[in-house]
Amino acid sequence: MARSGLFSFGLGKALRLWVVGALVLSITACSAKPSQEADTGANTAAAGQAETVTIEYWQYEFPAKVELIDALIKEFESEHPDIKVKQTNFPYDQYNQKVATLVPAGKGPDVINLYYGWLPKYVQSGYLQPLPESSFPDIENTFFPFVQTAKLDGKYYALPTGVRTLGLFYNKDLFAKAGLDPEKPPTTWEELVTDAKALTETDQNGQLVTEGFAWEPGSQLHHWFRDGLLYQAGGKDTSEDRRKILWNESPAGLEAFKYLVEFATVHKVGINGFYTDDANAFKTGHAAMNVDGSYRLGSIQKDAPDLNFAVAPLPSYKGKSTQASFWANAIPANVTGEKLEAATAFLQFLTSKGVQEQWVEKVGELPAQKEVALQDKYVNDPLLGPFISQLNDANAHFFIDETQERTLFVNAVDEVLLNQVPVEQAFNGLVTKTQQLYDDYWAKQDKKK
């Protein structure tokens, strides 16, 4: 497997220390009031005996992120001795529920990490406040364009430290076994199908032994459809005002949907749930190719350090496009006064250049800011480079409700696969049901005006 010293050492070290835990800080010191600038020890001493401000940070239990935030909190506190930060974590499957229950009750954090696809729902519910514009100027020139999905009603409500794009992971040993050149992954839709067929292995009963192409609609493939295949086929996702789904405005939407579904129904190179899921099938050598996110690099190096794999940009068609997603940090609506100042300072720290660079090496996500991501050390990295190269062609779907939209997509695919519903009928039903989510959301938004 191709590895650069930068990525392998930083990420590998973090993964060997893979631990889960929240840092519990005992607050005993007194110092100056918080500010958005780092205080020196002299300034702190001169400020008198004001109480230390304590803020709480929430994120879900992703081990590499938990460990890194623990270390970053220590770094932040050394620069801001008048601010203490407590990290609290919840299991991923409980996280949404905890936020929905505790934040409205005023028992939530002062800075919260949220999936970007949840932001419209949380903003509509009044859980979050806009970021102070004076503290986060020039966002649109500093960050990659897809972060504009965090801009609602003309205001930014969250910003990411790291971002994710999709790439094509492929097993070089399985390529060689199938007689394919391990240094020449597929670059077009047609080549992806051809190679997937050549890489697929079945037993004497016709059962899959090796997937030529991992096929898991509920994992990353629904993202690949909206922000990758759809655009590559010449289509568009939503209208400029984000109110209308445009998938069926041209033949591109149906073409993209059909292309994805036929990997299972026609080409039979992969199936849902094979070896648990697509990521596990790939890590265990039972899937030759998989469309997955840059964040997967970490778990592969942890769980399958000897896997001989590489990464390539997504195969293209009429154009290039990939999906971008991110977890962003936001400030709940009820945070005010000194806590708001401290929360703002911590969020500024989390989007700083140094923190973004640590995030790449220890988590595997890409820098959210253009000047950080486009440094030679990342662009030329054999594993990170293919993801970085696609950032300018990345799109981030505006989710009304990420969970429901994913479910609708999976259900539409299942209609074809399990119930033999015609592809066009399933696709049209998906468009109609997704549009209804949008109509309901915007109707509620319009009533507020």
C-alpha positions in Angstrom: 0.0 0.0 0.0 1.3 3.4 -0.9 1.9 5.6 2.2 3.5 8.9 2.8 5.5 9.5 6.0 3.2 12.4 6.9 0.0 10.4 6.8 1.2 7.0 8.0 3.1 8.3 11.0 0.7 10.8 12.3 -2.5 8.8 11.8 -0.9 5.5 12.7 0.4 6.8 16.0 -3.0 8.1 16.9 -4.7 4.8 16.0 -2.2 2.8 18.1 -3.3 4.9 21.0 -7.0 4.4 20.1 -8.9 5.1 23.2 -12.3 6.4 24.1 -12.9 8.8 26.9 -14.0 12.3 27.9 -11.5 14.5 29.7 -12.7 15.6 33.1 -11.3 18.8 34.2 -11.3 20.1 37.8 -11.6 23.9 37.8 -9.6 25.5 40.6 -7.9 28.4 39.1 -9.0 32.1 39.0 -8.0 34.4 36.2 -9.1 37.2 33.9 -12.3 37.3 31.9 -12.2 35.4 28.6 -11.5 37.2 25.3 -11.2 36.1 21.7 -7.5 36.6 21.8 -5.0 34.4 23.7 -4.0 35.9 27.1 -0.5 35.9 28.4 0.3 34.9 31.9 1.1 38.5 32.8 -2.3 39.7 31.5 -4.0 37.0 33.5 -2.3 38.0 36.7 -3.0 41.6 36.2 -6.7 41.1 35.6 -7.6 40.4 39.2 -9.5 37.5 40.6 -12.4 37.0 38.1 -13.7 33.5 38.0 -12.6 31.1 35.3 -15.2 30.4 32.6 -16.0 26.8 32.0 -17.6 25.7 28.7 -18.7 22.2 27.5 -18.1 20.6 24.1 -20.2 17.8 22.8 -19.4 15.3 20.0 -20.3 11.7 19.3 -18.0 8.8 20.3 -15.6 8.5 17.4 -12.4 7.4 19.1 -9.8 9.2 17.1 -11.8 12.5 17.4 -12.4 12.1 21.1 -8.7 11.5 21.7 -7.6 14.4 19.6 -10.1 16.8 21.1 -8.7 15.9 24.6 -5.3 16.9 23.4 -6.6 20.0 21.7 -8.4 21.1 24.9 -5.1 21.1 26.8 -3.5 23.2 24.0 -6.4 25.6 24.0 -6.4 26.0 27.8 -2.7 26.7 27.8 -3.4 29.6 25.4 -6.5 30.7 27.2 -5.8 30.1 31.0 -9.1 31.9 31.8 -11.2 29.2 30.0 -11.7 25.6 30.9 -13.3 23.2 28.4 -15.1 19.9 29.3 -15.7 17.3 26.6 -18.8 15.1 26.7 -19.5 12.3 24.3 -22.5 10.1 23.5 -22.8 7.0 21.3 -23.6 7.9 17.7 -27.0 6.2 17.8 -28.0 8.2 20.9 -26.5 11.6 19.8 -29.4 13.0 17.9 -31.8 12.1 20.7 -29.6 13.7 23.4 -29.3 16.9 21.4 -33.1 17.1 20.8 -33.8 16.5 24.4 -31.2 18.4 26.4 -30.4 21.4 24.2 -34.0 22.8 24.3 -34.0 22.3 28.1 -30.9 24.4 28.5 -28.8 21.4 29.6 -26.7 21.2 26.5 -23.2 22.3 25.6 -21.7 25.6 24.7 -20.1 24.3 21.5 -21.6 21.3 19.7 -20.5 19.1 16.9 -23.2 18.3 14.3 -23.5 16.6 11.0 -24.1 19.3 8.4 -27.2 17.5 7.2 -28.9 18.1 10.5 -28.4 21.9 10.6 -31.6 22.9 8.8 -33.7 20.9 11.3 -31.9 22.3 14.3 -31.9 25.9 13.1 -35.7 25.6 12.3 -36.2 24.3 15.9 -34.4 27.2 17.3 -31.6 25.2 18.9 -28.7 27.2 17.4 -27.6 30.8 17.0 -25.8 32.4 14.1 -22.0 32.6 14.4 -20.7 36.1 15.3 -19.8 37.6 11.9 -17.0 39.7 13.4 -15.3 36.6 14.7 -15.6 34.6 11.5 -15.1 37.1 8.6 -14.6 36.1 4.9 -15.9 32.5 5.3 -16.7 32.1 1.7 -13.3 33.1 0.4 -11.5 31.0 3.1 -13.4 27.7 3.0 -14.3 25.5 0.1 -17.7 26.5 -1.5 -19.6 23.5 -0.2 -19.6 24.8 3.4 -22.3 27.2 2.2 -24.8 24.4 3.1 -24.2 25.7 6.7 -25.5 29.1 5.7 -29.2 29.5 6.4 -31.3 32.6 6.0 -28.2 34.5 5.0 -26.2 33.5 8.1 -23.7 30.9 9.0 -24.6 28.6 11.9 -21.6 26.3 11.9 -18.1 25.7 10.6 -16.1 22.5 10.1 -12.5 21.7 11.1 -12.3 18.9 8.6 -14.3 17.8 5.6 -14.8 14.5 3.7 -15.0 13.6 0.1 -15.7 10.3 -1.6 -13.0 8.4 -3.5 -12.6 4.9 -5.0 -10.8 2.5 -2.7 -9.4 -0.5 -4.5 -7.5 -3.7 -3.5 -4.3 -3.9 -5.5 -3.8 -7.6 -4.8 -7.3 -8.5 -6.1 -6.7 -6.4 -9.2 -3.5 -8.4 -9.9 -5.3 -11.7 -9.2 -8.0 -10.8 -11.8 -5.4 -9.8 -14.4 -5.9 -6.1 -14.0 -3.2 -3.5 -13.7 -3.0 -2.5 -10.0 -1.7 0.9 -11.0 -4.6 1.6 -13.4 -8.0 1.9 -11.5 -11.1 2.6 -13.5 -11.5 6.2 -14.5 -14.9 6.1 -16.3 -18.4 4.7 -15.5 -17.9 2.1 -18.2 -14.5 1.0 -16.9 -15.9 0.7 -13.4 -18.5 -1.7 -14.6 -16.1 -3.7 -16.7 -13.5 -4.0 -13.9 -16.2 -4.8 -11.3 -17.3 -7.8 -13.4 -13.7 -9.0 -13.8 -13.1 -8.7 -10.1 -16.3 -10.5 -9.0 -15.8 -14.1 -7.8 -18.6 -16.6 -7.1 -18.7 -20.1 -5.8 -20.1 -23.2 -7.6 -23.6 -22.3 -6.4 -23.4 -18.8 -7.8 -23.0 -17.1 -4.4 -20.6 -14.2 -4.0 -17.1 -14.9 -2.7 -15.6 -11.6 -3.6 -17.6 -8.4 -4.6 -16.2 -6.7 -7.6 -17.8 -3.5 -6.3 -19.1 -3.1 -2.7 -22.8 -2.2 -2.9 -24.3 -0.6 0.2 -27.0 2.0 -0.7 -27.4 3.1 3.0 -23.7 3.7 3.4 -22.1 6.1 0.9 -23.9 5.2 -2.3 -26.9 7.5 -1.6 -24.4 10.4 -1.3 -22.6 9.2 -4.5 -25.9 9.4 -6.3 -26.9 12.9 -5.3 -23.5 14.7 -5.4 -21.5 12.5 -7.7 -23.4 10.5 -10.3 -26.2 13.0 -10.8 -23.8 15.9 -11.6 -21.6 13.6 -13.7 -24.5 12.7 -15.9 -25.2 16.4 -16.5 -28.0 16.9 -13.9 -28.6 19.1 -11.0 -29.5 18.4 -7.4 -31.7 21.3 -6.2 -32.8 24.7 -7.4 -30.8 27.8 -6.4 -33.2 28.6 -3.6 -33.0 25.0 -2.3 -36.8 24.5 -2.6 -37.1 22.1 -5.5 -35.6 18.8 -6.3 -34.3 18.8 -9.9 -33.4 15.1 -10.3 -36.1 14.5 -12.9 -35.8 17.8 -14.7 -33.5 16.0 -17.2 -32.8 12.4 -18.2 -29.6 12.6 -16.0 -31.3 11.7 -12.7 -32.9 8.5 -13.9 -29.7 7.6 -15.8 -27.6 8.0 -12.6 -30.1 6.1 -10.4 -30.3 3.2 -12.9 -26.5 3.1 -13.2 -26.2 2.7 -9.5 -29.0 0.1 -9.1 -27.7 -2.1 -11.9 -24.5 -3.0 -10.1 -26.8 -5.3 -8.0 -29.6 -6.1 -10.4 -27.9 -6.5 -13.7 -24.2 -6.8 -13.3 -24.5 -8.7 -10.0 -21.1 -7.6 -8.7 -22.2 -6.7 -5.2 -25.1 -7.0 -2.8 -26.3 -5.2 0.3 -25.0 -6.5 3.6 -22.2 -8.6 2.2 -19.8 -9.4 5.1 -21.9 -7.1 7.3 -21.3 -3.9 5.3 -19.3 -2.4 2.5 -16.5 -1.1 4.7 -16.0 -4.5 6.4 -16.1 -6.4 3.2 -13.4 -4.1 1.8 -11.2 -4.3 4.9 -11.4 -8.1 5.0 -10.5 -8.5 1.4 -13.9 -9.6 0.2 -14.7 -6.5 -1.8 -12.3 -5.4 -4.6 -13.6 -1.8 -4.9 -15.6 0.5 -2.7 -16.8 4.1 -2.9 -16.0 5.5 0.6 -15.0 8.6 2.4 -11.5 9.9 3.3 -12.2 9.3 6.9 -12.1 5.5 6.2 -8.3 5.7 5.9 -8.0 5.7 9.7 -10.0 2.6 10.4 -8.3 0.7 7.5 -4.9 1.4 9.0 -6.1 0.3 12.4 -8.2 -2.8 11.5 -6.3 -4.0 8.3 -2.8 -2.6 8.4 -1.5 -5.1 5.9 -4.3 -4.5 3.3 -2.6 -3.6 0.0 -5.0 -0.9 -1.2 -4.9 2.4 -3.0 -7.3 5.3 -3.6 -8.3 7.0 -6.8 -10.7 9.8 -7.7 -14.2 8.7 -8.5 -14.7 7.5 -12.1 -16.3 10.2 -14.2 -18.8 10.3 -17.0 -19.8 13.5 -18.8 -18.1 15.5 -16.0 -16.4 15.2 -12.7 -18.1 15.4 -9.3 -17.8 13.9 -5.9 -19.7 14.3 -2.6 -18.5 16.5 0.2 -19.7 16.2 3.8 -18.6 17.5 7.2 -19.3 17.6 10.8 -19.4 21.3 11.9 -19.2 23.1 15.2 -22.0 25.3 16.3 -23.1 27.3 19.3 -26.5 26.6 20.9 -29.0 29.5 21.0 -29.0 29.8 24.8 -25.3 30.5 25.2 -24.7 34.1 26.1 -22.3 36.5 27.9 -18.9 35.3 28.9 -19.7 31.7 27.9 -20.5 32.9 24.4 -17.2 34.7 24.2 -15.4 31.6 25.4 -17.3 29.4 23.0 -16.5 31.7 20.1 -12.8 31.6 21.1 -12.8 27.8 21.2 -14.6 27.6 17.8 -12.0 30.0 16.3 -9.3 27.7 17.7 -10.9 24.6 16.2 -10.9 26.1 12.7 -7.3 27.4 12.9 -4.6 26.1 10.5 -2.7 24.2 13.2 -5.7 22.3 14.4 -6.8 21.5 10.8 -3.3 20.0 10.1 -3.5 17.8 13.3 -7.0 16.7 12.2 -5.7 15.4 8.9 -2.9 13.4 10.5 -4.8 12.0 13.4 -8.4 11.6 12.1 -7.9 11.4 8.4 -10.4 14.1 7.4 -9.3 16.9 5.0 -8.7 20.5 5.9 -11.8 22.7 5.5 -9.9 25.8 4.4 -8.5 26.0 0.9 -5.0 27.3 1.8 -4.5 24.5 4.3 -5.8 21.7 2.1 -3.9 22.7 -1.0 -0.5 22.5 0.6 2.0 20.3 -1.3 2.3 17.8 1.5 -1.3 16.9 1.2 -1.8 17.3 -2.5 1.1 14.9 -3.2 0.2 12.3 -0.5 -0.7 9.1 -2.3 -3.7 8.4 0.0 -4.9 12.0 0.7 -4.0 13.4 -2.7 -6.9 11.7 -4.7 -9.4 13.2 -2.2 -7.8 16.6 -2.2 -7.8 16.8 -6.0 -11.6 16.5 -6.0 -12.4 19.2 -3.5 -13.0 21.8 -6.1 -15.5 19.5 -7.9 -17.3 18.5 -4.7 -20.9 19.1 -3.9 -22.8 19.0 -0.6 -26.5 18.2 -0.9 -28.7 20.5 1.2 -30.4 18.0 3.5 -33.8 18.8 5.0 -33.6 15.7 7.1 -30.6 13.5 6.4 -32.0 10.4 8.1 -35.3 10.5 6.3 -33.7 11.3 2.9 -31.3 8.3 3.3 -34.2 6.1 4.2 -36.3 7.2 1.2 -33.4 6.4 -1.1 -32.7 3.0 0.4 -36.5 2.2 0.2 -36.6 3.1 -3.5 -33.6 0.9 -4.3 -35.2 -2.0 -2.3 -38.4 -1.5 -4.4 -36.4 -2.4 -7.5 -34.2 -5.1 -5.9 -36.7 -6.9 -3.7 -40.1 -6.1 -5.3 -39.2 -5.9 -9.0 -40.7 -2.5 -9.3 -39.5 -0.8 -12.6 -36.5 1.4 -12.1 -38.3 4.5 -13.5 -41.3 4.0 -11.2 -39.1 3.7 -8.1 -37.1 6.7 -9.1 -40.2 8.9 -9.7 -41.5 7.8 -6.3 -38.2 8.8 -4.7 -38.4 12.3 -6.3 -42.0 12.8 -5.2 -41.4 11.7 -1.6 -38.2 13.7 -1.3 -39.9 16.8 -2.7 -42.6 16.5 -0.1 -40.0 16.7 2.7 -38.8 19.9 1.1 -42.3 21.3 0.7 -43.1 20.7 4.4 -39.9 22.2 5.6 -40.2 25.4 3.5 -43.9 25.8 4.4 -42.8 26.0 8.1 -40.0 28.4 7.3 -42.3 30.7 5.3 -44.8 30.9 8.3 -42.0 32.4 10.4 -41.6 35.3 8.1 
